Amino acid sequence: MVDRVRPERAKQPEFHPYRHPAAGWGAAESVTRFLLRAGEPIAGPHAIMKMNHENGGFDCPGCAWPDDRKGLHLDICENGIKHVAWEMTHKRVGREFFAAHTVTELAQWSEFDLEDQGRLTEPMTYDPDTDRYVPISWPDAFELVGGALRDLDDPNAAAFYTSGRLGNEATFLYQLMARELGTNNLPDCSNMCHEASGRALQAALGTGKGTVDLVDWENTDALFIFGVNAASNAPRMLTALVEASKRGAQIVHVNPLIEAAARRAIIPHDFAQMATFRATPTSTLNLQPHIGGDMALVRGIAKAVLAEAASNPKALDAEFIDRYTSGFEDYRAVCERTAWAEIERQSGVPESEIRKAARIYCDADRSIISWCLGVTQHEHGVDTVREIVNLLLLRGNLGREGAGPSPVRGHSNVQGNRTCGIDHRPADAFLDRLAAVCGIDPPRAHGLDTVGTIEAMHQGRVRVFVGMGGNFALAAPDSAYTFEALRRCELTVHVSTKLNRSHLVHGRRALILPCLGRTERDEQRGGLQETSVEDSMSMVHLSRGMKKPASPQLLSEPAIIAGIARAALPNSATPWEYYVDDYDRIRDTMARVLDGFEDFNRRVRLPLGFRIRQPARELVFHTPTGRAEFSAAALPSVATEPGTLTLATMRSHDQWNTTIYSDNDRYRGVRNLRTLVFMNADDMRERGLSQFDEVDITSVARDGSTRSVHNYKVVPYDIPRGCAAGYMPELNVLCAIGDYSTQSDQPIMKNLTVTVRRSG
């Protein structure tokens, strides 16, 4: 395998609008091809039969959609299967591979080609003399990190990043290590994704999470889905949409692009539907707002509901509003002051269509509103989520079955990361308990989030960067700036399963530390271990790997964290090794520190795990007034200037976060192409462009600076005029490091002002 080179793939782009149901036979065919290509036609299906099971199975390492459907053993999805097969590949990347390829050479490879080389097998360190990674022993690797951390004159010169794949037990140890070192520099992927949701829900309801569960989805009368491409990003949501449609629930999708999941679907485990090719509609109404126009659209629905209340007392839940909320009159006034002309202009949706959505909402006894990054990655993301809560409060859609807010988290344990302590702005109550239980003196000053960490690395204030999973270099905004920031570090450390871009954009010293995957057996001195995860709806359950590790040199994430911690804190009284021997011991400590984790070891072993209590679901609000808080923010201006477009970045279907499975996007009809921009056909004609013409895309940052990508191919698509869309991570370069929300500190990757011109 030493002479392995990048495979050549077909480059001729194709575009044929997708007109088939989501999932169904198209997904089955895609999975079969992928398993054969990956060389896992036997192990892959065997793993699938264990994924998401409540008795001894492993949690899907993909999305965070709940698994707590007892007896439904085939509630799996195309992308989850691909993610598992990608992890279980027979290909390996060891010392022979790195001896054959310099970092400079590998930097020219595509993201697909890097990860497609296979699983990392042993710790490696960068050798600047040869421009190669070379083997290093685990003890030496730990000492290299520990020594660098001990040598810092300020613990805040280190940052500890977390991706959403890290289990709860490792998460708790990771934040404990950082805080014992003396820093709250704990950036995570939430800083780029759902930070706005957490801040908005905390302000409105006193909780940073949604309040609904799958039982609510199964009993609601109306579902409003904002900014979610369910078929690709939360595919198992399709089951809930199909079942809702069959029982007569109304489903409203709000998205600038009408995605496949918003039309019709065939669920693969519904054998009758598969056999008869019978699809189920998954929408009652599709609304296509201008990018960033969601808040104005929700304001319009609320305005219509309030107007309805003048003649229909049942349009509002007056008793609920009076007993449980604060600020209603101010919100009523701001809705009345907001003219329909302004709502139409800012949302891009006609009043008549907004009124249709309002009619559906008023007619439903119980409604759920769900949203994802299409709502949050904007300057006004917090205000938009709060507007969603306002609408729910008007009709008392909280604290009862079938109703409430339901954010869709993108990665398998990103919510668990935050619950278990990954927070650069920790609450004093949490730090007090951590200090009392763990015997440390945690820092109280707020730490750095993702954007702050990148800026601090660029300025030389953060000199050691540790990435626990993920692909930080590609996931972050302003790629050139982020790359330069990482290269200015004295040491970069990445705990990973596969080779990716972050290993090639490194500090003066660098380490790659390979870890076990979610599918693999984790054997410690205390025997076979299990880790826990928390899904989007606050259910916590165990995950047990089943496959032999890809290499005998792989360590678990808790073991790697403990090794770094012992080296960095040689005199620590924390029993790091004791914790790693048996993860029950970590859980016992977590039970004493974390609210809702009492009796952790027993409850997590229940067949479906347990649900962390949500006070707001019980109509207990930890807000300053002790009530649910209406907000009355002004509508933001999101209309485009003449000659410009608003561009949103997004994932393709054959992609999971920064992992690219192929250059195809089946549900959008694209093959062999990722460097593209989707545009409205009228916007294309205005610029004299035809399908697959090459264009340069230039973003204009708040500070007036510009960033460009060149020779992208334009594709006509059903998207509102003035809007455009393309893929991350390729287009992350267009989001300036300073273009982040002042409300949430999230990069505004779905609200970029751009110009599009013919290349050359």
Buried (B, 14 or more C-beta within 10 A) or exposed (E): EEEBEBEEEEEEBEBEEBEBBBBBEBBBEBBBEBBEEBBBEEBBBEBBEBBBBBEEBBBBBBBBBBBBBEEBBBBBBBBBBBBBBBBBBEBBBBBBBBBBBEBEEBEEBBBBBBBBBBBBBBBBBBBEEEEBBEBBEBEEBBBBBBEBBEEBEEBBBBBBBBBBBBBBBBBBBBBBBBBBBBBBBBBBBBBBBBBBBBBBBBBBBBBBBBBBBBEBBBBBBBBBBBBBBBBBBBBBBBBBBBBBBEEEBBBBBBBBBBBBBBBBBBBBEBEEBBEEEEBBBBBBBBBBBBBBBBBBBBBBBBBBBBBBBEEEEEBBBBEBBEEBBBBBEEBBEBBEEBEBEBBBBBBBBBBEBBBBBBBBBBEBBBBBBBBBBBBBBBBBBBBBBBBBBBBBBBBBBBBBEBBBBBBBBBBBBBBBBBBBBBBBEBEEEBBEBBBEBBEBEBBEEEBBBBBBBBBBBBEEBBBBBBBBBBBBBBBBBBBEBBBBBBBBBBBBBBBBBBBBBBBBBBBEBBBBBBBBBBBBBBEBEEEEBBBBBBBBBBBBBBBBBBBEBBBEBBBBBBBBBBBBBBBBBEEBEBEBEEBBBBBBBBBBBBBBBBEBBEEBBEBBBEEBBBBBEBBBBEBBBEBEEEBBBBBBBEBBEBEBEEEBBBBBBBBBBBBBBBBBBBBBBBBBBBBBBBBBBBBBBEBBEEBEBEEBBBBBBBBBBEEEEEBBBEEBBBBBBEBBBBBBBBBBBBBBBBBBBBBBBEBBBBBBBBBBBBBBBEEE
